[in-house]
Amino acid sequence: MHQLIIQYAFLLAIILFVVMLAQKIRVAYPILLVIAGLALSFLPVLRNIEIEPELIFVIFLPPLLYEAAWNTSWKDFWKWRRVISSFAFPIVILTSSIVALISQSLIPGFTWALGFLLGGIISPPDAVSASAILKNVKVPKRLTTILEGESLLNDASSLVVFRFALAAVMTGSFVFTKAAGNFVIVIVMGILVGIAVALVFYALHRWLPTTTNIDIILTFLTPYVMYITAEEFGFSGVLAVVSGGLFLSARRDQILTHRSRLQGINVWEAVAFVLNGFVFLLIGLEFPVIIRGLGNEGLLPAIRYSAIICVVLIVTRLASTYGALYFTRFISRYITTADPNPSLKAPLLFGWAGMRGVVSLAAALSIPVALKSGEAFPQRNLILFITFSVILVTLVLQGLTLPALIKWVDMPDPDYTVPFEQQKQMVRKKLSMLSLKILDEKYHDALLHNDMIRSIKIRIEAEMELLRDWEKEENISRSDGFYHDYRIALEDIMAEQRILLKGLNKKEQINDELIREQLELLDLEEEKLRRHFSQRDI
C-alpha cells in the first residue's frame, strides 16, 4: 500500500509537470500525457502498473461524465439535438457495424460478435480531448456544442453495443430482435433512472438545510448513485449520469446558493483535471503491457490490423459528417432545422475532431480474461492492442493537426454575427439600466438621504458612462488599447491592495479573519476580471 501511494504521488507530480509544459508549448494536455505515459512505461518502477477496469468504470467514469453534463448548455444542446442524436445513436451503430465487417473479414478467427465488441469499444469520440484542443483556438460555438453533446450520448450507445456483443461472445448466441428491443429498453430506462435520482437530489438540495460543504459533497455523491442504481437494474449507467446531470445543471440556480456554485465549480474543475490526467497518463503506461501480451509473433499483424482500422474509423467519421450535412439540407425542406444550409467546412472540422479516449479505454479493459467455460477470452490481447493503438493514433495524429486544420479552414461563426465583446457590452448595459430603474422606482426616497444606496447609483452610472465611451466611433479602433490599460491598472491596484492587507495583518489589533475575507473578495474580483477578458485573449 505504501509503495502504491508513492507511485501515484509520483504520477500526480508528472501530470502537473506535463500539463504545465503543455500550456507552455500550447499543446492539448491529453496528447502530451499519453506520450509521457508511453515514455515513462520503460522505467522499471512503473513497468508493471495494471489498471483495474472497475476503477475506470465505477470511480472515474461517473464524475467525469457528470462534470461534462454539468458544463453543457441545455439551450445549445436542445438547439442541436437532431445532429447530436444522429451521431450519438445511428452513427455509433453504423461505425460499430463497419468495424465489425472489416475486422471479421480481415482478422483470422474474428467472429461477428467480436467485431461488434471491438466496434462498440472504439466508436465513441472523447469530449475531453476535443475540448482541451478547441480551448486554445477560435472555433464556432456550434462545433464545440455538438462535439460535447455527441460525446455525452455516444458513450452510452457505444457501451450498450459493447454490452450486447460481450454477452454474445460469453454465451455463444445472439438474437438480433431481442437485442434490438433490449437496446431501446436499456437506453430509455437509463434516462428515466437518471432523472428519477436527479429529482431525489433536487429535493435534498432544495428543501434540506444544507451548507456549502454539504452541497458540494452531495454533487459528488449524485453521479455515483445515478450510475450504480441504473447498472444494478441492468440499464445504462452512463445515460443515467448524463440525463440526470443535464436535469440538475439546468436547475442549479434553484438548488444551490451563490457560494455553493462558486466553490463547487472550483472543486469540480480540480477533481476532473486530476481524474482526466490519471486516465490519459495510464493509457500510455499500459500500452507496453498490452504489447508484451501479444508476443513477438503477433505484434506485426496487430500493427497492420490497427493501422487499417484506424483509417476505417477516420474515413467513416468524415463520411458520416458529410452524410449528415447533405441529409440536413434535404430534410430541411420538410421540417424546421437549426441550420437548413450548413457550411461544407463544418463536417471537415467535426469529422477530424473524433479522438478516442477514456470510455474506449474503460470498455477495453473491462473485457474478462476468461469465458464462463474457463477458456481464455478469444482475441482479448489483440482487441486491447487495437483499442490502445486507435486511442494513441487519433489523439496524437488528429489532436496535433486539428488546430492547424481549424486555422486553415478559417470557418466564421454563423450563429453569432454580433461579436462576443459587443454581446457582453450589451448585456452589461441592460443590467445597468435595470439596476438604475429599480433604484429610481423603489428606492427614490432612500437615494435622497442614504449615502450607501446613493453610492450604488453613482457606481452604476459610472459604468454606464464607461460603456457609452467605448461605443463611440472614434474609440472602437482603440478599444484593445483601452482594455489593456484598464486591465493593467486594475491588476496593479489589486496587487498593491494585497500588499497593504498583508501588512495590516501583522498588527495585533487587526482581526485575521477580516483580512482573509478582504483577500477572498479580491480573489473574486480578480476572477471576474479574468473571465471578462478570457474571450479577448483567444
C-alpha positions as CSV (number, residue, x, y, z in Angstrom):
1,M,0.0,0.0,0.0
2,H,2.8,2.4,1.0
3,Q,4.6,1.7,-2.4
4,L,1.3,2.2,-4.3
5,I,0.7,5.6,-2.7
6,I,4.3,6.7,-3.6
7,Q,3.7,5.5,-7.2
8,Y,0.5,7.5,-7.6
9,A,2.0,10.6,-5.9
10,F,4.9,10.4,-8.4
11,L,2.4,10.1,-11.2
12,L,0.4,13.1,-9.9
13,A,3.6,15.1,-9.9
14,I,4.3,14.0,-13.5
15,I,0.8,15.0,-14.5
16,L,1.2,18.5,-13.1
17,F,4.6,19.0,-14.8
18,V,3.3,17.7,-18.2
19,V,0.2,19.9,-18.1
20,M,2.4,23.0,-17.3
21,L,4.6,22.0,-20.2
22,A,1.5,21.6,-22.5
23,Q,0.3,25.1,-21.6
24,K,3.8,26.5,-22.3
25,I,4.0,24.9,-25.8
26,R,0.3,25.3,-26.4
27,V,-0.5,21.6,-27.0
28,A,-3.6,19.9,-25.6
29,Y,-2.6,18.2,-22.4
30,P,-4.2,14.8,-23.1
31,I,-1.9,14.3,-26.1
32,L,1.2,15.1,-24.1
33,L,0.1,12.9,-21.2
34,V,-0.3,9.9,-23.4
35,I,3.1,10.4,-24.9
36,A,4.6,10.9,-21.4
37,G,2.9,7.8,-20.1
38,L,4.4,5.8,-23.0
39,A,7.9,7.2,-22.3
40,L,7.5,6.5,-18.5
41,S,6.4,2.9,-19.1
42,F,10.0,2.0,-19.8
43,L,11.0,2.9,-16.2
44,P,11.4,-0.3,-14.1
45,V,9.4,1.2,-11.2
46,L,6.4,1.9,-13.4
47,R,6.7,-1.0,-15.8
48,N,4.1,-3.3,-14.1
49,I,1.3,-0.8,-13.4
50,E,-2.0,-2.5,-14.0
51,I,-5.3,-0.6,-14.5
52,E,-8.3,-2.1,-12.7
53,P,-11.4,-1.9,-15.1
54,E,-13.7,-1.3,-12.1
55,L,-11.5,1.7,-11.2
56,I,-12.2,3.3,-14.6
57,F,-15.9,2.4,-14.8
58,V,-17.0,3.0,-11.3
59,I,-14.5,5.5,-9.8
60,F,-13.5,7.6,-12.9
61,L,-16.4,7.5,-15.4
62,P,-19.4,8.8,-13.3
63,P,-17.8,12.0,-12.1
64,L,-16.2,12.8,-15.5
65,L,-19.5,12.3,-17.3
66,Y,-21.4,14.3,-14.6
67,E,-18.9,17.2,-14.8
68,A,-19.2,17.2,-18.6
69,A,-23.0,17.2,-18.4
70,W,-23.0,19.9,-15.7
71,N,-21.0,22.2,-18.0
72,T,-23.1,21.5,-21.1
73,S,-25.5,24.3,-22.1
74,W,-29.0,22.8,-22.2
75,K,-30.1,25.7,-24.5
76,D,-27.4,24.8,-27.1
77,F,-27.9,21.1,-26.5
78,W,-31.6,21.3,-27.4
79,K,-30.9,23.6,-30.4
80,W,-28.6,21.0,-31.9
81,R,-30.4,17.9,-30.6
82,R,-31.1,16.3,-34.0
83,V,-27.4,16.5,-35.1
84,I,-26.2,15.3,-31.6
85,S,-28.7,12.4,-31.6
86,S,-27.8,11.3,-35.1
87,F,-24.1,11.0,-34.1
88,A,-24.9,9.5,-30.7
89,F,-27.1,6.6,-31.9
90,P,-27.4,5.9,-35.7
91,I,-23.8,6.8,-36.5
92,V,-22.4,4.8,-33.5
93,I,-24.3,1.8,-34.7
94,L,-23.1,2.4,-38.3
95,T,-19.5,2.7,-37.1
96,S,-19.7,-0.4,-35.0
97,S,-21.2,-2.3,-37.9
98,I,-18.4,-1.2,-40.3
99,V,-15.7,-2.1,-37.8
100,A,-17.4,-5.5,-37.3
101,L,-17.5,-6.1,-41.0
102,I,-13.9,-5.1,-41.6
103,S,-12.4,-6.9,-38.6
104,Q,-14.2,-10.2,-39.1
105,S,-13.2,-10.2,-42.8
106,L,-9.6,-9.1,-42.1
107,I,-8.6,-10.9,-38.9
108,P,-8.4,-14.7,-38.8
109,G,-10.7,-16.2,-36.1
110,F,-12.6,-12.9,-35.6
111,T,-16.3,-13.5,-35.4
112,W,-19.2,-11.0,-35.9
113,A,-19.7,-10.9,-32.1
114,L,-16.0,-10.0,-31.6
115,G,-16.3,-7.4,-34.4
116,F,-19.2,-5.7,-32.8
117,L,-17.4,-5.9,-29.4
118,L,-14.4,-4.0,-30.9
119,G,-16.8,-1.6,-32.8
120,G,-18.6,-0.7,-29.6
121,I,-15.3,-0.1,-27.8
122,I,-13.7,2.3,-30.4
123,S,-16.7,4.0,-31.9
124,P,-17.2,6.9,-29.3
125,P,-15.0,10.0,-29.6
126,D,-13.7,11.6,-26.4
127,A,-15.0,15.0,-25.3
128,V,-12.1,15.8,-23.0
129,S,-9.5,15.7,-25.8
130,A,-11.6,17.7,-28.2
131,S,-12.4,20.4,-25.6
132,A,-8.8,20.7,-24.5
133,I,-7.7,21.3,-28.1
134,L,-10.6,23.6,-29.0
135,K,-10.0,25.7,-25.9
136,N,-6.8,27.1,-27.5
137,V,-8.2,28.0,-30.9
138,K,-11.2,30.1,-32.1
139,V,-14.0,27.9,-33.5
140,P,-17.7,28.4,-34.0
141,K,-19.7,27.7,-30.8
142,R,-21.9,25.2,-32.6
143,L,-18.8,22.9,-33.2
144,T,-17.9,22.7,-29.5
145,T,-21.6,22.2,-28.5
146,I,-22.2,19.4,-30.9
147,L,-18.9,17.7,-30.1
148,E,-19.5,17.8,-26.4
149,G,-23.2,16.8,-26.7
150,E,-22.3,14.0,-29.1
151,S,-19.7,12.6,-26.7
152,L,-22.1,12.6,-23.8
153,L,-24.6,10.4,-25.6
154,N,-22.5,8.2,-27.8
155,D,-20.6,7.0,-24.8
156,A,-23.8,5.4,-23.7
157,S,-24.9,4.0,-27.0
158,S,-21.5,2.5,-27.7
159,L,-21.3,0.9,-24.3
160,V,-24.8,-0.7,-24.9
161,V,-23.5,-2.1,-28.2
162,F,-20.4,-3.4,-26.3
163,R,-22.6,-4.9,-23.6
164,F,-24.7,-7.0,-26.0
165,A,-21.7,-8.0,-28.1
166,L,-19.9,-9.1,-24.9
167,A,-22.9,-11.2,-23.9
168,A,-23.0,-12.8,-27.3
169,V,-19.3,-13.8,-27.0
170,M,-19.7,-15.1,-23.5
171,T,-22.9,-17.2,-24.3
172,G,-22.2,-18.0,-27.9
173,S,-25.6,-16.9,-29.0
174,F,-27.1,-13.7,-30.4
175,V,-30.7,-12.9,-31.3
176,F,-31.0,-9.6,-33.2
177,T,-34.7,-8.9,-32.5
178,K,-34.2,-9.5,-28.8
179,A,-31.0,-7.4,-28.7
180,A,-32.7,-4.5,-30.6
181,G,-35.6,-4.5,-28.1
182,N,-33.3,-4.6,-25.1
183,F,-31.2,-1.8,-26.7
184,V,-34.1,0.6,-26.6
185,I,-35.1,-0.5,-23.1
186,V,-31.6,-0.1,-21.7
187,I,-31.4,3.5,-23.1
188,V,-34.9,4.7,-22.2
189,M,-34.8,3.2,-18.7
190,G,-31.3,4.6,-18.2
191,I,-32.5,8.1,-18.9
192,L,-35.6,7.6,-16.6
193,V,-33.5,6.3,-13.7
194,G,-31.1,9.2,-14.1
195,I,-34.0,11.8,-13.9
196,A,-35.6,9.9,-11.0
197,V,-32.4,10.0,-9.0
198,A,-31.9,13.7,-10.0
199,L,-35.3,14.5,-8.6
200,V,-34.3,13.0,-5.3
201,F,-31.2,15.1,-5.1
202,Y,-33.1,18.1,-6.3
203,A,-35.3,17.7,-3.3
204,L,-32.4,17.2,-0.9
205,H,-30.7,20.4,-2.1
206,R,-33.9,22.4,-2.3
207,W,-35.6,21.6,1.0
208,L,-33.0,20.4,3.4
209,P,-30.9,22.9,5.5
210,T,-27.7,22.2,3.6
211,T,-24.4,24.2,3.9
212,T,-21.9,24.9,1.1
213,N,-19.8,21.9,2.0
214,I,-22.8,19.6,2.2
215,D,-24.0,20.8,-1.2
216,I,-20.6,20.1,-2.8
217,I,-20.4,16.6,-1.2
218,L,-23.9,15.9,-2.5
219,T,-22.9,16.8,-6.0
220,F,-20.1,14.2,-5.8
221,L,-22.4,11.6,-4.4
222,T,-25.0,12.2,-7.2
223,P,-23.3,10.7,-10.2
224,Y,-22.3,7.5,-8.3
225,V,-25.9,7.0,-7.1
226,M,-27.2,7.5,-10.7
227,Y,-24.6,5.2,-12.3
228,I,-24.8,2.4,-9.7
229,T,-28.6,2.4,-9.5
230,A,-29.0,2.2,-13.3
231,E,-26.4,-0.5,-13.6
232,E,-27.9,-2.6,-10.8
233,F,-31.2,-2.8,-12.7
234,G,-29.3,-3.6,-15.9
235,F,-29.8,-0.2,-17.6
236,S,-27.3,2.3,-19.0
237,G,-25.4,3.9,-16.1
238,V,-23.8,6.3,-18.5
239,L,-27.1,7.7,-19.8
240,A,-28.4,7.9,-16.2
241,V,-25.5,10.2,-15.3
242,V,-25.8,12.3,-18.4
243,S,-29.6,12.8,-18.3
244,G,-29.6,13.4,-14.5
245,G,-26.6,15.8,-14.8
246,L,-28.3,17.8,-17.5
247,F,-31.5,17.9,-15.5
248,L,-29.8,19.3,-12.3
249,S,-27.4,21.6,-14.3
250,A,-30.4,23.4,-15.8
251,R,-31.7,24.0,-12.3
252,R,-28.5,24.9,-10.5
253,D,-29.7,28.4,-9.6
254,Q,-32.8,26.9,-7.8
255,I,-30.9,24.3,-5.7
256,L,-27.5,25.9,-5.0
257,T,-26.6,29.1,-3.2
258,H,-24.1,31.5,-4.9
259,R,-21.3,30.3,-2.6
260,S,-22.1,26.6,-3.4
261,R,-21.9,27.4,-7.1
262,L,-18.6,29.3,-6.8
263,Q,-16.8,26.8,-4.6
264,G,-18.4,23.8,-6.3
265,I,-17.1,24.9,-9.7
266,N,-13.5,25.3,-8.4
267,V,-13.6,21.9,-6.6
268,W,-15.1,20.1,-9.6
269,E,-12.6,21.6,-12.0
270,A,-9.7,20.4,-9.8
271,V,-11.1,16.9,-9.4
272,A,-12.0,16.4,-13.1
273,F,-8.5,17.7,-14.0
274,V,-6.8,15.1,-11.8
275,L,-9.0,12.2,-12.9
276,N,-8.5,13.0,-16.6
277,G,-4.8,13.4,-16.0
278,F,-4.5,10.0,-14.5
279,V,-6.6,8.3,-17.2
280,F,-4.6,9.7,-20.1
281,L,-1.2,9.0,-18.4
282,L,-2.3,5.5,-17.7
283,I,-3.2,4.9,-21.3
284,G,0.4,5.5,-22.2
285,L,1.7,3.4,-19.3
286,E,-0.5,0.4,-20.1
287,F,0.4,0.2,-23.8
288,P,3.7,-1.7,-23.4
289,V,1.9,-4.2,-21.1
290,I,-0.6,-4.9,-24.0
291,I,2.3,-5.3,-26.4
292,R,4.0,-7.9,-24.2
293,G,0.7,-9.8,-24.0
294,L,0.7,-10.2,-27.8
295,G,4.2,-11.6,-28.0
296,N,6.8,-11.0,-30.8
297,E,4.9,-13.1,-33.4
298,G,1.6,-11.4,-33.0
299,L,2.9,-7.8,-32.9
300,L,3.4,-7.1,-36.7
301,P,0.0,-8.4,-37.7
302,A,-1.6,-6.5,-34.9
303,I,0.1,-3.3,-36.1
304,R,-1.2,-3.9,-39.6
305,Y,-4.8,-4.6,-38.4
306,S,-4.7,-1.5,-36.1
307,A,-3.5,0.8,-39.0
308,I,-6.3,-0.4,-41.3
309,I,-9.0,0.0,-38.6
310,C,-7.7,3.5,-37.7
311,V,-8.0,4.5,-41.4
312,V,-11.5,2.9,-41.5
313,L,-12.6,4.9,-38.4
314,I,-11.3,8.2,-39.6
315,V,-12.9,7.8,-43.1
316,T,-16.2,6.5,-41.6
317,R,-16.5,9.5,-39.4
318,L,-15.7,12.0,-42.1
319,A,-18.1,10.3,-44.5
320,S,-20.8,10.3,-41.7
321,T,-20.3,14.1,-41.1
322,Y,-20.8,14.9,-44.8
323,G,-23.7,12.5,-45.0
324,A,-25.3,14.3,-42.0
325,L,-24.7,17.6,-43.8
326,Y,-26.5,16.5,-47.0
327,F,-29.3,14.8,-45.1
328,T,-29.8,18.1,-43.1
329,R,-30.1,20.1,-46.4
330,F,-32.6,17.5,-47.7
331,I,-34.8,17.2,-44.6
332,S,-34.8,21.0,-44.1
333,R,-37.3,21.2,-47.0
334,Y,-39.9,19.4,-44.9
335,I,-39.1,20.2,-41.2
336,T,-37.5,23.1,-39.3
337,T,-33.8,22.6,-38.5
338,A,-31.3,24.7,-36.6
339,D,-29.4,25.4,-39.8
340,P,-31.1,24.4,-43.1
341,N,-27.9,25.1,-45.1
342,P,-24.8,24.1,-43.1
343,S,-21.3,25.0,-44.3
344,L,-19.1,22.4,-46.1
345,K,-16.3,23.4,-43.7
346,A,-18.1,22.3,-40.6
347,P,-18.1,18.5,-41.4
348,L,-14.4,18.5,-42.1
349,L,-13.6,20.0,-38.7
350,F,-16.2,17.9,-36.9
351,G,-15.0,14.7,-38.6
352,W,-11.4,15.3,-37.8
353,A,-12.1,16.0,-34.1
354,G,-13.0,12.4,-33.5
355,M,-10.3,11.5,-31.0
356,R,-10.8,8.4,-28.8
357,G,-10.1,8.3,-25.1
358,V,-11.5,7.4,-21.6
359,V,-14.6,5.4,-22.5
360,S,-12.8,3.3,-25.1
361,L,-10.1,2.6,-22.5
362,A,-12.5,1.6,-19.8
363,A,-14.5,-0.7,-22.1
364,A,-11.5,-2.5,-23.5
365,L,-10.0,-3.1,-20.1
366,S,-13.3,-4.5,-18.8
367,I,-13.2,-7.5,-21.1
368,P,-12.9,-10.6,-18.9
369,V,-9.8,-12.7,-19.1
370,A,-11.8,-16.0,-19.5
371,L,-15.2,-17.2,-20.7
372,K,-17.7,-18.9,-18.3
373,S,-16.4,-22.2,-19.5
374,G,-12.9,-21.3,-18.2
375,E,-11.4,-20.9,-21.7
376,A,-9.3,-17.8,-22.5
377,F,-11.4,-15.0,-23.9
378,P,-10.8,-15.1,-27.7
379,Q,-8.6,-12.4,-29.2
380,R,-8.5,-10.3,-25.9
381,N,-4.9,-9.1,-26.3
382,L,-5.5,-8.2,-29.9
383,I,-8.7,-6.2,-29.1
384,L,-6.8,-4.4,-26.3
385,F,-3.9,-3.6,-28.7
386,I,-6.2,-2.3,-31.5
387,T,-8.1,-0.1,-28.9
388,F,-4.9,1.4,-27.4
389,S,-3.5,2.0,-31.0
390,V,-6.7,3.8,-32.0
391,I,-6.6,6.0,-28.9
392,L,-2.9,6.7,-29.4
393,V,-3.1,7.4,-33.2
394,T,-6.3,9.6,-33.1
395,L,-5.0,11.6,-30.1
396,V,-1.6,12.3,-31.5
397,L,-2.3,12.5,-35.2
398,Q,-5.7,14.2,-35.2
399,G,-5.1,16.1,-32.0
400,L,-1.8,17.7,-33.1
401,T,-3.1,18.6,-36.5
402,L,-6.6,19.8,-35.6
403,P,-5.6,23.3,-34.5
404,A,-3.7,23.8,-37.8
405,L,-6.7,22.5,-39.7
406,I,-9.0,24.9,-37.9
407,K,-6.8,27.9,-38.8
408,W,-6.5,26.7,-42.4
409,V,-10.3,26.2,-42.8
410,D,-11.0,29.6,-41.1
411,M,-14.7,29.0,-40.6
412,P,-16.6,32.0,-39.4
413,D,-19.2,31.7,-36.6
414,P,-22.6,31.5,-38.5
415,D,-24.6,31.7,-35.3
416,Y,-23.3,34.8,-33.5
417,T,-22.9,37.6,-36.1
418,V,-22.6,40.1,-33.3
419,P,-19.0,39.9,-31.9
420,F,-18.7,38.4,-28.4
421,E,-17.4,41.6,-26.9
422,Q,-20.4,43.6,-28.3
423,Q,-22.8,41.0,-26.8
424,K,-21.0,41.3,-23.5
425,Q,-21.3,45.2,-23.5
426,M,-25.0,44.9,-24.5
427,V,-25.8,42.6,-21.6
428,R,-23.9,44.8,-19.1
429,K,-25.7,47.8,-20.3
430,K,-29.1,46.1,-19.9
431,L,-28.1,45.0,-16.4
432,S,-27.1,48.6,-15.5
433,M,-30.2,50.1,-16.9
434,L,-32.4,47.6,-14.9
435,S,-30.4,48.5,-11.8
436,L,-30.9,52.2,-12.2
437,K,-34.6,51.7,-12.9
438,I,-35.0,49.7,-9.7
439,L,-33.2,52.4,-7.7
440,D,-35.3,55.2,-9.1
441,E,-38.6,53.5,-8.7
442,K,-38.3,51.5,-5.5
443,Y,-35.6,53.5,-3.6
444,H,-36.3,57.1,-4.7
445,D,-36.6,58.4,-1.1
446,A,-33.6,56.4,0.2
447,L,-31.4,58.0,-2.6
448,L,-32.0,61.4,-1.0
449,H,-30.7,60.6,2.5
450,N,-28.9,57.2,2.4
451,D,-25.3,57.7,1.2
452,M,-24.7,54.0,0.8
453,I,-27.6,53.5,-1.5
454,R,-26.6,56.6,-3.4
455,S,-23.1,55.2,-3.8
456,I,-24.7,52.2,-5.7
457,K,-26.3,54.6,-8.2
458,I,-23.0,56.6,-8.6
459,R,-21.1,53.4,-9.3
460,I,-23.6,52.1,-11.9
461,E,-23.8,55.5,-13.6
462,A,-20.0,55.5,-13.9
463,E,-20.1,52.0,-15.5
464,M,-22.8,53.2,-17.9
465,E,-20.7,56.2,-18.9
466,L,-17.7,54.0,-19.5
467,L,-19.8,51.7,-21.7
468,R,-21.0,54.8,-23.7
469,D,-17.5,56.0,-24.1
470,W,-16.3,52.6,-25.5
471,E,-19.2,52.7,-28.1
472,K,-18.1,56.0,-29.6
473,E,-16.9,55.5,-33.1
474,E,-13.5,57.2,-32.5
475,N,-12.8,54.8,-29.6
476,I,-13.8,51.5,-31.3
477,S,-10.4,51.2,-33.1
478,R,-8.6,52.0,-29.9
479,S,-10.7,49.6,-27.8
480,D,-7.9,47.0,-27.5
481,G,-5.6,49.6,-26.0
482,F,-8.3,50.8,-23.7
483,Y,-9.0,47.2,-22.5
484,H,-5.3,46.6,-22.0
485,D,-4.7,49.7,-19.9
486,Y,-7.9,49.0,-17.9
487,R,-6.8,45.5,-17.1
488,I,-3.2,46.5,-16.2
489,A,-4.5,49.3,-13.9
490,L,-6.9,47.0,-12.1
491,E,-4.3,44.3,-11.7
492,D,-1.8,46.8,-10.3
493,I,-4.4,48.2,-7.8
494,M,-5.3,44.7,-6.6
495,A,-1.6,43.7,-6.2
496,E,-1.0,46.8,-4.1
497,Q,-4.2,46.2,-2.1
498,R,-2.9,42.6,-1.2
499,I,0.4,44.0,0.0
500,L,-1.5,46.5,2.2
501,L,-3.8,43.8,3.6
502,K,-0.8,41.6,4.4
503,G,0.9,44.5,6.1
504,L,-2.2,45.3,8.2
505,N,-2.4,41.6,9.2
506,K,0.9,41.9,11.1
507,K,-0.8,44.3,13.5
508,E,-2.1,42.7,16.7
509,Q,-5.3,44.8,16.8
510,I,-6.4,43.7,13.3
511,N,-8.6,40.5,13.1
512,D,-7.0,37.9,10.8
513,E,-10.5,36.7,9.8
514,L,-11.3,40.2,8.4
515,I,-8.1,40.2,6.4
516,R,-8.8,36.8,4.9
517,E,-12.3,37.9,4.0
518,Q,-11.0,41.0,2.1
519,L,-8.4,38.9,0.3
520,E,-11.1,36.5,-0.7
521,L,-13.1,39.4,-2.2
522,L,-10.0,40.5,-4.1
523,D,-9.7,36.9,-5.4
524,L,-13.3,37.0,-6.6
525,E,-12.7,40.4,-8.2
526,E,-9.6,39.0,-10.0
527,E,-11.6,36.0,-11.2
528,K,-14.3,38.4,-12.5
529,L,-11.6,40.3,-14.4
530,R,-10.1,37.1,-15.8
531,R,-13.4,35.9,-17.1
532,H,-14.1,39.4,-18.5
533,F,-11.0,39.2,-20.7
534,S,-10.8,35.5,-21.4
535,Q,-12.6,35.7,-24.7
536,R,-10.4,38.5,-25.9
537,D,-7.2,36.5,-25.2
538,I,-8.1,33.7,-27.6
